[in-house]
């Protein structure tokens, strides 16, 4: 079994921290064993909005529960917690999590690629900025001691919610000023994630399934899934407190609600 969560944004006041702790305590810890995987798919912490130490201290109870799990834990970094890679580089043997930029697994004959999803955002919305440049900015924002990262986060939230007619929007091109107010940037990311183009730009293997987060908009198709978020500022048409569960040749998009699992959608892998 594989359980995948992303975009909890611990440290952010709108994180549904209480429900996430209940999910870890009364679900993940109960149903997982040493043969299972628990994947933290980025933006688990929000180092842009809070000091790194604040995020850890405020999430101490959750961290203790995660670290006590029997399951194998992978941590795939997002843009808001890119700093986690530095932790791994500081020690020759880092044992808390297996921290990566991306993760490939083959479970029950299902080839899977896990990324946070900021990679798709860069390809779709920020060219000609390179992925390396975006990652460098993300890492620096993780150490801005609250203010700059919070401003950037609020602007990103504004960008998600404000729509402008296509004729009036601007894109980031050489020699032009970048506009934060684009038409449904997250929707464009989803469209790209469902296209064959993602296989080329991400270097995906044949028949590999893509699991990502970042957009806070959960969905599930035959070969692509988005984990959603645990943040209460999501647009009203999207579920929150969602996760992906992979077991017995099935990929499920589920929601943790009122202390129990609610299935949203299931895809059977042939």
Secondary structure as GFF3:
##gff-version 3
##sequence-region A 1 270
A	DSSP	beta_strand	2	5	.	.	.	ID=ss1
A	DSSP	alpha_helix	17	23	.	.	.	ID=ss2
A	DSSP	pi_helix	24	28	.	.	.	ID=ss3
A	DSSP	alpha_helix	29	31	.	.	.	ID=ss4
A	DSSP	beta_strand	37	40	.	.	.	ID=ss5
A	DSSP	alpha_helix	52	58	.	.	.	ID=ss6
A	DSSP	alpha_helix	60	67	.	.	.	ID=ss7
A	DSSP	beta_strand	72	76	.	.	.	ID=ss8
A	DSSP	alpha_helix	84	90	.	.	.	ID=ss9
A	DSSP	beta_strand	98	100	.	.	.	ID=ss10
A	DSSP	beta_strand	102	107	.	.	.	ID=ss11
A	DSSP	beta_strand	110	115	.	.	.	ID=ss12
A	DSSP	alpha_helix	118	125	.	.	.	ID=ss13
A	DSSP	alpha_helix	131	141	.	.	.	ID=ss14
A	DSSP	alpha_helix	147	161	.	.	.	ID=ss15
A	DSSP	three_ten_helix	166	168	.	.	.	ID=ss16
A	DSSP	alpha_helix	185	193	.	.	.	ID=ss17
A	DSSP	alpha_helix	197	201	.	.	.	ID=ss18
A	DSSP	beta_strand	209	212	.	.	.	ID=ss19
A	DSSP	beta_strand	219	220	.	.	.	ID=ss20
A	DSSP	beta_strand	224	226	.	.	.	ID=ss21
A	DSSP	beta_strand	242	247	.	.	.	ID=ss22
A	DSSP	beta_strand	250	257	.	.	.	ID=ss23
A	DSSP	beta_strand	260	268	.	.	.	ID=ss24
###
